[in-house]
Amino acid sequence: MISKMTKVKKSKVLNTVTYNAIAFVMCMPVRAMIKMGMGIEDLERLNKLPRAIASPDMGLEKLRRLPEYRRRQWWDEVSRVEEEYYGRYYIDGETNEYLEANIAMSKLKLVVSFMDNGERSPELSFKEDEMAFMRGFEELAVIGRLSVDELVDYF
């Protein structure tokens, strides 16, 4: 609550909740404001590349066709995002499962694309089962586009 001594004028537009929220922020130290958590801008910034790579639109075949240097740049950027997220937000209790899933899926897709092209993988922490699942998932996407006759021929 704001005392009468505060120099903030009450407006007809401001309701009690808004007025108290303004007072809370005005009285809050800057360091505490920084630790308020992950804002939507931070989430969108961090999730931009992982979301694009993890998207079904970015299939393994599409990734395999990209030059190795581009995929390595993406790997470095996703790793940087992961470090920032876990070092700055996760440690303070600000978790986002959507971002975590996109980071994991994008790293898995990149590793599989490196391995399938016979290139050196930047990380070997994924199990063969996980990579096989990713390849199988890609196969299901192809199967979903086939006609009944093509499916009969496929199997």
DOFI-498584 format. One record per atom (N, C-alpha, C, O): x, y, z; atom name; residue number from 1. Coordinates in nm, 2 decimals. Layout:
       xx       yy       zz    a     k
        X        Y        Z   CA   NUM
...
END
This chain:
       xx       yy       zz    a     k
     0.08    -0.12     0.00    N     1
     0.00     0.00     0.00   CA     1
     0.09     0.12     0.00    C     1
     0.19     0.13     0.06    O     1
     0.04     0.23    -0.07    N     2
     0.12     0.35    -0.07   CA     2
     0.06     0.45     0.03    C     2
    -0.06     0.46     0.05    O     2
     0.15     0.50     0.10    N     3
     0.11     0.60     0.21   CA     3
     0.08     0.73     0.15    C     3
     0.11     0.76     0.03    O     3
     0.01     0.82     0.22    N     4
    -0.03     0.95     0.17   CA     4
     0.10     1.04     0.15    C     4
     0.09     1.14     0.08    O     4
     0.21     1.00     0.20    N     5
     0.33     1.08     0.19   CA     5
     0.39     1.06     0.05    C     5
     0.48     1.14     0.00    O     5
     0.36     0.95    -0.02    N     6
     0.41     0.92    -0.15   CA     6
     0.37     1.03    -0.25    C     6
     0.26     1.08    -0.25    O     6
     0.46     1.07    -0.34    N     7
     0.44     1.17    -0.43   CA     7
     0.37     1.13    -0.56    C     7
     0.35     1.21    -0.65    O     7
     0.34     1.00    -0.57    N     8
     0.27     0.95    -0.68   CA     8
     0.12     0.99    -0.67    C     8
     0.05     0.96    -0.57    O     8
     0.07     1.05    -0.78    N     9
    -0.07     1.10    -0.77   CA     9
    -0.16     0.98    -0.82    C     9
    -0.13     0.91    -0.91    O     9
    -0.28     0.97    -0.75    N    10
    -0.37     0.87    -0.79   CA    10
    -0.45     0.92    -0.91    C    10
    -0.48     1.04    -0.92    O    10
    -0.47     0.83    -1.00    N    11
    -0.54     0.87    -1.12   CA    11
    -0.67     0.79    -1.12    C    11
    -0.68     0.69    -1.06    O    11
    -0.77     0.85    -1.19    N    12
    -0.90     0.78    -1.20   CA    12
    -0.88     0.65    -1.28    C    12
    -0.96     0.55    -1.26    O    12
    -0.78     0.65    -1.37    N    13
    -0.76     0.53    -1.45   CA    13
    -0.70     0.41    -1.37    C    13
    -0.73     0.30    -1.40    O    13
    -0.62     0.45    -1.27    N    14
    -0.55     0.34    -1.20   CA    14
    -0.64     0.28    -1.09    C    14
    -0.70     0.36    -1.01    O    14
    -0.66     0.16    -1.10    N    15
    -0.73     0.09    -0.99   CA    15
    -0.64     0.06    -0.88    C    15
    -0.52     0.08    -0.89    O    15
    -0.69     0.00    -0.77    N    16
    -0.61    -0.03    -0.65   CA    16
    -0.50    -0.13    -0.68    C    16
    -0.38    -0.11    -0.63    O    16
    -0.52    -0.23    -0.76    N    17
    -0.42    -0.33    -0.79   CA    17
    -0.31    -0.27    -0.87    C    17
    -0.19    -0.29    -0.83    O    17
    -0.34    -0.19    -0.97    N    18
    -0.24    -0.13    -1.05   CA    18
    -0.16    -0.03    -0.97    C    18
    -0.03    -0.02    -0.98    O    18
    -0.23     0.05    -0.89    N    19
    -0.16     0.15    -0.80   CA    19
    -0.06     0.08    -0.71    C    19
     0.05     0.13    -0.69    O    19
    -0.10    -0.03    -0.65    N    20
    -0.02    -0.11    -0.55   CA    20
     0.10    -0.17    -0.63    C    20
     0.21    -0.18    -0.58    O    20
     0.08    -0.22    -0.75    N    21
     0.19    -0.28    -0.83   CA    21
     0.29    -0.17    -0.86    C    21
     0.41    -0.20    -0.86    O    21
     0.25    -0.05    -0.90    N    22
     0.34     0.06    -0.93   CA    22
     0.42     0.09    -0.80    C    22
     0.54     0.12    -0.81    O    22
     0.35     0.10    -0.69    N    23
     0.42     0.13    -0.57   CA    23
     0.53     0.02    -0.53    C    23
     0.64     0.05    -0.49    O    23
     0.49    -0.11    -0.56    N    24
     0.58    -0.22    -0.53   CA    24
     0.71    -0.20    -0.62    C    24
     0.82    -0.22    -0.57    O    24
     0.69    -0.18    -0.75    N    25
     0.80    -0.16    -0.84   CA    25
     0.89    -0.04    -0.80    C    25
     1.01    -0.04    -0.81    O    25
     0.82     0.07    -0.77    N    26
     0.89     0.19    -0.74   CA    26
     0.98     0.18    -0.61    C    26
     1.09     0.24    -0.60    O    26
     0.93     0.10    -0.52    N    27
     1.01     0.08    -0.39   CA    27
     1.11    -0.04    -0.40    C    27
     1.19    -0.05    -0.31    O    27
     1.10    -0.12    -0.51    N    28
     1.19    -0.23    -0.52   CA    28
     1.33    -0.19    -0.56    C    28
     1.34    -0.11    -0.66    O    28
     1.43    -0.25    -0.50    N    29
     1.56    -0.22    -0.55   CA    29
     1.59    -0.28    -0.69    C    29
     1.52    -0.37    -0.72    O    29
     1.68    -0.22    -0.76    N    30
     1.71    -0.26    -0.90   CA    30
     1.75    -0.40    -0.90    C    30
     1.71    -0.47    -0.99    O    30
     1.83    -0.45    -0.81    N    31
     1.88    -0.58    -0.81   CA    31
     1.77    -0.68    -0.80    C    31
     1.77    -0.79    -0.87    O    31
     1.67    -0.65    -0.72    N    32
     1.55    -0.74    -0.70   CA    32
     1.47    -0.74    -0.83    C    32
     1.41    -0.84    -0.87    O    32
     1.46    -0.63    -0.90    N    33
     1.38    -0.62    -1.03   CA    33
     1.45    -0.71    -1.13    C    33
     1.38    -0.77    -1.21    O    33
     1.58    -0.72    -1.14    N    34
     1.65    -0.80    -1.23   CA    34
     1.62    -0.95    -1.21    C    34
     1.61    -1.03    -1.30    O    34
     1.60    -0.98    -1.08    N    35
     1.58    -1.12    -1.05   CA    35
     1.43    -1.16    -1.05    C    35
     1.39    -1.27    -1.00    O    35
     1.34    -1.08    -1.11    N    36
     1.20    -1.11    -1.11   CA    36
     1.17    -1.23    -1.20    C    36
     1.06    -1.28    -1.19    O    36
     1.26    -1.27    -1.28    N    37
     1.24    -1.39    -1.36   CA    37
     1.25    -1.36    -1.51    C    37
     1.28    -1.25    -1.56    O    37
     1.22    -1.47    -1.58    N    38
     1.23    -1.46    -1.73   CA    38
     1.11    -1.39    -1.79    C    38
     0.99    -1.43    -1.77    O    38
     1.13    -1.28    -1.86    N    39
     1.03    -1.21    -1.92   CA    39
     1.00    -1.27    -2.06    C    39
     1.08    -1.36    -2.11    O    39
     0.89    -1.24    -2.12    N    40
     0.85    -1.29    -2.25   CA    40
     0.95    -1.26    -2.35    C    40
     0.98    -1.34    -2.44    O    40
     1.01    -1.14    -2.34    N    41
     1.12    -1.10    -2.44   CA    41
     1.24    -1.19    -2.43    C    41
     1.29    -1.23    -2.53    O    41
     1.28    -1.23    -2.31    N    42
     1.39    -1.32    -2.29   CA    42
     1.36    -1.46    -2.34    C    42
     1.44    -1.52    -2.41    O    42
     1.24    -1.50    -2.31    N    43
     1.19    -1.63    -2.36   CA    43
     1.19    -1.64    -2.51    C    43
     1.24    -1.74    -2.57    O    43
     1.14    -1.54    -2.58    N    44
     1.13    -1.53    -2.72   CA    44
     1.27    -1.53    -2.78    C    44
     1.30    -1.59    -2.88    O    44
     1.36    -1.45    -2.72    N    45
     1.50    -1.44    -2.77   CA    45
     1.57    -1.57    -2.76    C    45
     1.64    -1.61    -2.85    O    45
     1.56    -1.63    -2.64    N    46
     1.63    -1.76    -2.62   CA    46
     1.57    -1.87    -2.70    C    46
     1.65    -1.96    -2.74    O    46
     1.45    -1.87    -2.73    N    47
     1.38    -1.98    -2.79   CA    47
     1.38    -1.97    -2.94    C    47
     1.33    -2.07    -3.01    O    47
     1.42    -1.86    -3.00    N    48
     1.41    -1.84    -3.14   CA    48
     1.48    -1.95    -3.23    C    48
     1.41    -2.01    -3.31    O    48
     1.60    -1.97    -3.21    N    49
     1.67    -2.08    -3.29   CA    49
     1.63    -2.22    -3.25    C    49
     1.60    -2.30    -3.33    O    49
     1.63    -2.25    -3.12    N    50
     1.59    -2.39    -3.08   CA    50
     1.46    -2.43    -3.13    C    50
     1.44    -2.54    -3.17    O    50
     1.36    -2.33    -3.13    N    51
     1.23    -2.36    -3.18   CA    51
     1.23    -2.39    -3.33    C    51
     1.16    -2.48    -3.38    O    51
     1.31    -2.31    -3.40    N    52
     1.31    -2.32    -3.55   CA    52
     1.37    -2.46    -3.58    C    52
     1.33    -2.53    -3.68    O    52
     1.48    -2.50    -3.51    N    53
     1.54    -2.63    -3.54   CA    53
     1.45    -2.75    -3.50    C    53
     1.44    -2.85    -3.57    O    53
     1.39    -2.73    -3.38    N    54
     1.31    -2.84    -3.33   CA    54
     1.17    -2.86    -3.41    C    54
     1.11    -2.96    -3.39    O    54
     1.14    -2.76    -3.48    N    55
     1.01    -2.76    -3.55   CA    55
     1.00    -2.87    -3.65    C    55
     1.10    -2.91    -3.71    O    55
     0.88    -2.93    -3.67    N    56
     0.87    -3.03    -3.77   CA    56
     0.90    -2.99    -3.91    C    56
     0.93    -3.07    -4.00    O    56
     0.90    -2.86    -3.94    N    57
     0.93    -2.80    -4.07   CA    57
     1.08    -2.82    -4.10    C    57
     1.12    -2.82    -4.21    O    57
     1.16    -2.83    -3.99    N    58
     1.31    -2.85    -4.01   CA    58
     1.33    -3.00    -3.99    C    58
     1.37    -3.04    -3.88    O    58
     1.31    -3.08    -4.10    N    59
     1.34    -3.22    -4.09   CA    59
     1.48    -3.25    -4.10    C    59
     1.57    -3.17    -4.13    O    59
     1.51    -3.38    -4.07    N    60
     1.65    -3.42    -4.07   CA    60
     1.71    -3.41    -4.21    C    60
     1.83    -3.37    -4.22    O    60
     1.63    -3.44    -4.31    N    61
     1.68    -3.43    -4.45   CA    61
     1.72    -3.29    -4.48    C    61
     1.83    -3.26    -4.54    O    61
     1.64    -3.19    -4.44    N    62
     1.67    -3.05    -4.46   CA    62
     1.80    -3.01    -4.38    C    62
     1.88    -2.94    -4.44    O    62
     1.81    -3.06    -4.26    N    63
     1.93    -3.03    -4.18   CA    63
     2.06    -3.09    -4.25    C    63
     2.16    -3.03    -4.25    O    63
     2.04    -3.22    -4.29    N    64
     2.16    -3.29    -4.36   CA    64
     2.21    -3.21    -4.48    C    64
     2.33    -3.21    -4.50    O    64
     2.12    -3.14    -4.55    N    65
     2.16    -3.07    -4.67   CA    65
     2.23    -2.94    -4.64    C    65
     2.30    -2.89    -4.73    O    65
     2.21    -2.89    -4.52    N    66
     2.28    -2.76    -4.49   CA    66
     2.43    -2.78    -4.48    C    66
     2.47    -2.89    -4.44    O    66
     2.51    -2.68    -4.51    N    67
     2.66    -2.70    -4.49   CA    67
     2.69    -2.72    -4.35    C    67
     2.63    -2.67    -4.25    O    67
     2.80    -2.80    -4.33    N    68
     2.84    -2.83    -4.19   CA    68
     2.87    -2.71    -4.11    C    68
     2.84    -2.70    -3.99    O    68
     2.93    -2.61    -4.17    N    69
     2.97    -2.49    -4.09   CA    69
     2.84    -2.42    -4.03    C    69
     2.85    -2.36    -3.92    O    69
     2.73    -2.42    -4.11    N    70
     2.61    -2.36    -4.06   CA    70
     2.55    -2.44    -3.94    C    70
     2.51    -2.38    -3.85    O    70
     2.55    -2.57    -3.96    N    71
     2.50    -2.65    -3.85   CA    71
     2.59    -2.64    -3.72    C    71
     2.54    -2.64    -3.61    O    71
     2.72    -2.62    -3.74    N    72
     2.81    -2.60    -3.63   CA    72
     2.78    -2.46    -3.56    C    72
     2.79    -2.45    -3.44    O    72
     2.75    -2.36    -3.64    N    73
     2.72    -2.23    -3.59   CA    73
     2.59    -2.24    -3.51    C    73
     2.58    -2.19    -3.40    O    73
     2.49    -2.31    -3.56    N    74
     2.37    -2.34    -3.49   CA    74
     2.39    -2.41    -3.36    C    74
     2.33    -2.38    -3.25    O    74
     2.48    -2.51    -3.36    N    75
     2.51    -2.59    -3.24   CA    75
     2.57    -2.49    -3.14    C    75
     2.53    -2.50    -3.02    O    75
     2.66    -2.41    -3.18    N    76
     2.72    -2.32    -3.08   CA    76
     2.62    -2.22    -3.02    C    76
     2.62    -2.19    -2.90    O    76
     2.53    -2.17    -3.11    N    77
     2.42    -2.08    -3.06   CA    77
     2.33    -2.15    -2.96    C    77
     2.29    -2.09    -2.86    O    77
     2.29    -2.27    -3.00    N    78
     2.19    -2.35    -2.91   CA    78
     2.26    -2.38    -2.78    C    78
     2.20    -2.37    -2.67    O    78
     2.39    -2.41    -2.78    N    79
     2.47    -2.44    -2.66   CA    79
     2.48    -2.31    -2.57    C    79
     2.47    -2.31    -2.45    O    79
     2.50    -2.19    -2.64    N    80
     2.51    -2.07    -2.57   CA    80
     2.37    -2.04    -2.50    C    80
     2.37    -1.99    -2.39    O    80
     2.26    -2.06    -2.57    N    81
     2.13    -2.04    -2.52   CA    81
     2.11    -2.13    -2.40    C    81
     2.05    -2.09    -2.29    O    81
     2.15    -2.26    -2.41    N    82
     2.14    -2.35    -2.30   CA    82
     2.22    -2.31    -2.18    C    82
     2.17    -2.31    -2.06    O    82
     2.34    -2.26    -2.20    N    83
     2.42    -2.21    -2.09   CA    83
     2.36    -2.09    -2.02    C    83
     2.35    -2.08    -1.90    O    83
     2.30    -2.00    -2.10    N    84
     2.24    -1.88    -2.04   CA    84
     2.12    -1.92    -1.97    C    84
     2.09    -1.86    -1.85    O    84
     2.03    -2.00    -2.02    N    85
     1.91    -2.04    -1.95   CA    85
     1.94    -2.11    -1.82    C    85
     1.88    -2.08    -1.72    O    85
     2.03    -2.21    -1.82    N    86
     2.06    -2.29    -1.70   CA    86
     2.14    -2.21    -1.60    C    86
     2.13    -2.22    -1.48    O    86
     2.22    -2.12    -1.65    N    87
     2.31    -2.04    -1.56   CA    87
     2.24    -1.92    -1.50    C    87
     2.27    -1.87    -1.39    O    87
     2.14    -1.86    -1.58    N    88
     2.08    -1.73    -1.53   CA    88
     1.94    -1.75    -1.48    C    88
     1.90    -1.69    -1.38    O    88
     1.86    -1.84    -1.54    N    89
     1.72    -1.85    -1.51   CA    89
     1.69    -1.97    -1.43    C    89
     1.62    -1.97    -1.32    O    89
     1.73    -2.09    -1.47    N    90
     1.70    -2.21    -1.41   CA    90
     1.75    -2.22    -1.27    C    90
     1.68    -2.27    -1.18    O    90
     1.87    -2.17    -1.24    N    91
     1.93    -2.17    -1.11   CA    91
     1.85    -2.08    -1.01    C    91
     1.85    -2.11    -0.89    O    91
     1.77    -1.98    -1.06    N    92
     1.69    -1.90    -0.98   CA    92
     1.55    -1.95    -0.97    C    92
     1.46    -1.89    -0.91    O    92
     1.52    -2.07    -1.03    N    93
     1.39    -2.13    -1.02   CA    93
     1.30    -2.10    -1.13    C    93
     1.18    -2.13    -1.13    O    93
     1.35    -2.02    -1.23    N    94
     1.26    -1.98    -1.34   CA    94
     1.28    -2.09    -1.45    C    94
     1.37    -2.08    -1.53    O    94
     1.19    -2.18    -1.45    N    95
     1.20    -2.29    -1.55   CA    95
     1.10    -2.27    -1.66    C    95
     0.99    -2.21    -1.64    O    95
     1.13    -2.33    -1.78    N    96
     1.04    -2.33    -1.89   CA    96
     1.06    -2.46    -1.97    C    96
     1.16    -2.47    -2.04    O    96
     0.96    -2.55    -1.95    N    97
     0.98    -2.68    -2.01   CA    97
     0.97    -2.67    -2.16    C    97
     1.03    -2.76    -2.23    O    97
     0.90    -2.58    -2.22    N    98
     0.89    -2.56    -2.36   CA    98
     1.03    -2.53    -2.42    C    98
     1.07    -2.59    -2.52    O    98
     1.10    -2.44    -2.36    N    99
     1.24    -2.40    -2.40   CA    99
     1.33    -2.52    -2.38    C    99
     1.41    -2.55    -2.47    O    99
     1.32    -2.58    -2.27    N   100
     1.41    -2.70    -2.24   CA   100
     1.39    -2.81    -2.35    C   100
     1.48    -2.87    -2.39    O   100
     1.26    -2.83    -2.38    N   101
     1.23    -2.94    -2.48   CA   101
     1.29    -2.90    -2.62    C   101
     1.34    -2.98    -2.69    O   101
     1.27    -2.77    -2.65    N   102
     1.32    -2.72    -2.78   CA   102
     1.48    -2.73    -2.79    C   102
     1.53    -2.76    -2.89    O   102
     1.54    -2.70    -2.68    N   103
     1.69    -2.71    -2.68   CA   103
     1.73    -2.85    -2.69    C   103
     1.82    -2.88    -2.78    O   103
     1.67    -2.95    -2.62    N   104
     1.70    -3.09    -2.63   CA   104
     1.68    -3.14    -2.77    C   104
     1.76    -3.22    -2.82    O   104
     1.56    -3.11    -2.82    N   105
     1.52    -3.16    -2.96   CA   105
     1.61    -3.11    -3.06    C   105
     1.65    -3.18    -3.16    O   105
     1.65    -2.98    -3.06    N   106
     1.73    -2.92    -3.16   CA   106
     1.87    -2.98    -3.15    C   106
     1.94    -3.00    -3.25    O   106
     1.92    -3.00    -3.03    N   107
     2.06    -3.06    -3.02   CA   107
     2.05    -3.21    -3.07    C   107
     2.15    -3.25    -3.14    O   107
     1.95    -3.28    -3.04    N   108
     1.94    -3.42    -3.09   CA   108
     1.93    -3.42    -3.24    C   108
     2.00    -3.50    -3.31    O   108
     1.85    -3.33    -3.30    N   109
     1.85    -3.33    -3.45   CA   109
     1.98    -3.29    -3.51    C   109
     2.02    -3.34    -3.61    O   109
     2.05    -3.20    -3.45    N   110
     2.18    -3.16    -3.50   CA   110
     2.28    -3.27    -3.49    C   110
     2.36    -3.30    -3.59    O   110
     2.28    -3.34    -3.38    N   111
     2.38    -3.45    -3.36   CA   111
     2.35    -3.56    -3.47    C   111
     2.44    -3.62    -3.53    O   111
     2.22    -3.59    -3.49    N   112
     2.18    -3.70    -3.58   CA   112
     2.23    -3.65    -3.72    C   112
     2.27    -3.74    -3.80    O   112
     2.21    -3.53    -3.76    N   113
     2.25    -3.48    -3.89   CA   113
     2.40    -3.49    -3.91    C   113
     2.45    -3.52    -4.01    O   113
     2.48    -3.46    -3.80    N   114
     2.62    -3.47    -3.81   CA   114
     2.66    -3.62    -3.83    C   114
     2.74    -3.65    -3.92    O   114
     2.60    -3.71    -3.75    N   115
     2.64    -3.85    -3.76   CA   115
     2.60    -3.91    -3.89    C   115
     2.67    -3.99    -3.95    O   115
     2.48    -3.87    -3.94    N   116
     2.43    -3.93    -4.07   CA   116
     2.52    -3.88    -4.19    C   116
     2.53    -3.95    -4.29    O   116
     2.58    -3.77    -4.18    N   117
     2.67    -3.72    -4.28   CA   117
     2.81    -3.76    -4.26    C   117
     2.90    -3.72    -4.34    O   117
     2.84    -3.84    -4.16    N   118
     2.97    -3.89    -4.14   CA   118
     3.06    -3.78    -4.08    C   118
     3.19    -3.79    -4.09    O   118
     3.01    -3.68    -4.02    N   119
     3.09    -3.57    -3.96   CA   119
     3.11    -3.59    -3.82    C   119
     3.04    -3.67    -3.75    O   119
     3.21    -3.53    -3.76    N   120
     3.24    -3.54    -3.62   CA   120
     3.13    -3.47    -3.54    C   120
     3.09    -3.35    -3.57    O   120
     3.07    -3.54    -3.45    N   121
     2.96    -3.48    -3.37   CA   121
     3.02    -3.40    -3.25    C   121
     3.11    -3.44    -3.19    O   121
     2.96    -3.28    -3.23    N   122
     3.01    -3.20    -3.12   CA   122
     2.98    -3.25    -2.98    C   122
     3.04    -3.21    -2.88    O   122
     2.89    -3.35    -2.97    N   123
     2.85    -3.40    -2.84   CA   123
     2.81    -3.55    -2.86    C   123
     2.75    -3.58    -2.96    O   123
     2.86    -3.63    -2.77    N   124
     2.83    -3.78    -2.78   CA   124
     2.74    -3.82    -2.66    C   124
     2.74    -3.94    -2.63    O   124
     2.66    -3.73    -2.61    N   125
     2.58    -3.77    -2.49   CA   125
     2.45    -3.83    -2.52    C   125
     2.38    -3.89    -2.43    O   125
     2.41    -3.83    -2.65    N   126
     2.29    -3.90    -2.69   CA   126
     2.31    -4.05    -2.71    C   126
     2.41    -4.09    -2.77    O   126
     2.22    -4.13    -2.67    N   127
     2.23    -4.27    -2.69   CA   127
     2.19    -4.31    -2.83    C   127
     2.12    -4.23    -2.89    O   127
     2.23    -4.42    -2.87    N   128
     2.19    -4.47    -3.00   CA   128
     2.04    -4.49    -3.02    C   128
     1.98    -4.46    -3.12    O   128
     1.97    -4.53    -2.90    N   129
     1.83    -4.54    -2.90   CA   129
     1.76    -4.41    -2.93    C   129
     1.66    -4.40    -3.01    O   129
     1.81    -4.30    -2.87    N   130
     1.75    -4.17    -2.90   CA   130
     1.77    -4.12    -3.04    C   130
     1.68    -4.06    -3.10    O   130
     1.89    -4.15    -3.10    N   131
     1.91    -4.11    -3.24   CA   131
     1.83    -4.20    -3.33    C   131
     1.78    -4.15    -3.43    O   131
     1.81    -4.33    -3.30    N   132
     1.73    -4.41    -3.38   CA   132
     1.58    -4.37    -3.37    C   132
     1.51    -4.37    -3.47    O   132
     1.54    -4.32    -3.26    N   133
     1.40    -4.27    -3.24   CA   133
     1.38    -4.15    -3.33    C   133
     1.28    -4.13    -3.40    O   133
     1.48    -4.06    -3.33    N   134
     1.48    -3.94    -3.42   CA   134
     1.47    -3.98    -3.56    C   134
     1.39    -3.92    -3.64    O   134
     1.54    -4.07    -3.61    N   135
     1.54    -4.12    -3.75   CA   135
     1.40    -4.18    -3.78    C   135
     1.35    -4.16    -3.88    O   135
     1.35    -4.26    -3.68    N   136
     1.22    -4.32    -3.70   CA   136
     1.11    -4.22    -3.70    C   136
     1.01    -4.23    -3.78    O   136
     1.12    -4.12    -3.62    N   137
     1.03    -4.01    -3.62   CA   137
     1.02    -3.94    -3.76    C   137
     0.91    -3.90    -3.81    O   137
     1.14    -3.92    -3.82    N   138
     1.15    -3.86    -3.95   CA   138
     1.08    -3.95    -4.05    C   138
     1.02    -3.90    -4.15    O   138
     1.10    -4.08    -4.04    N   139
     1.04    -4.18    -4.13   CA   139
     0.88    -4.17    -4.12    C   139
     0.82    -4.18    -4.22    O   139
     0.83    -4.15    -4.00    N   140
     0.69    -4.14    -3.98   CA   140
     0.63    -4.02    -4.05    C   140
     0.52    -4.02    -4.11    O   140
     0.71    -3.91    -4.05    N   141
     0.66    -3.79    -4.12   CA   141
     0.65    -3.82    -4.27    C   141
     0.56    -3.76    -4.34    O   141
     0.74    -3.90    -4.33    N   142
     0.74    -3.93    -4.47   CA   142
     0.62    -4.02    -4.49    C   142
     0.55    -4.01    -4.59    O   142
     0.60    -4.12    -4.40    N   143
     0.49    -4.22    -4.42   CA   143
     0.35    -4.14    -4.42    C   143
     0.26    -4.18    -4.49    O   143
     0.34    -4.04    -4.33    N   144
     0.22    -3.97    -4.32   CA   144
     0.18    -3.90    -4.45    C   144
     0.06    -3.86    -4.47    O   144
     0.28    -3.87    -4.54    N   145
     0.25    -3.81    -4.67   CA   145
     0.22    -3.90    -4.78    C   145
     0.19    -3.86    -4.89    O   145
     0.23    -4.03    -4.76    N   146
     0.22    -4.13    -4.87   CA   146
     0.07    -4.17    -4.88    C   146
    -0.01    -4.17    -4.79    O   146
     0.04    -4.20    -5.00    N   147
    -0.10    -4.25    -5.03   CA   147
    -0.11    -4.40    -4.99    C   147
     0.00    -4.46    -4.95    O   147
    -0.23    -4.46    -4.99    N   148
    -0.24    -4.60    -4.95   CA   148
    -0.16    -4.69    -5.04    C   148
    -0.10    -4.78    -4.99    O   148
    -0.16    -4.66    -5.17    N   149
    -0.09    -4.75    -5.27   CA   149
     0.06    -4.73    -5.24    C   149
     0.14    -4.83    -5.24    O   149
     0.11    -4.61    -5.21    N   150
     0.25    -4.59    -5.18   CA   150
     0.29    -4.66    -5.05    C   150
     0.40    -4.71    -5.04    O   150
     0.20    -4.66    -4.95    N   151
     0.22    -4.73    -4.82   CA   151
     0.24    -4.88    -4.84    C   151
     0.32    -4.95    -4.78    O   151
     0.15    -4.94    -4.93    N   152
     0.16    -5.08    -4.96   CA   152
     0.29    -5.12    -5.02    C   152
     0.36    -5.21    -4.99    O   152
     0.34    -5.03    -5.12    N   153
     0.47    -5.05    -5.18   CA   153
     0.58    -5.03    -5.08    C   153
     0.68    -5.10    -5.09    O   153
     0.56    -4.94    -4.99    N   154
     0.67    -4.90    -4.89   CA   154
     0.70    -5.02    -4.80    C   154
     0.81    -5.05    -4.77    O   154
     0.59    -5.09    -4.76    N   155
     0.60    -5.20    -4.66   CA   155
     0.60    -5.33    -4.74    C   155
     0.62    -5.44    -4.68    O   155
END
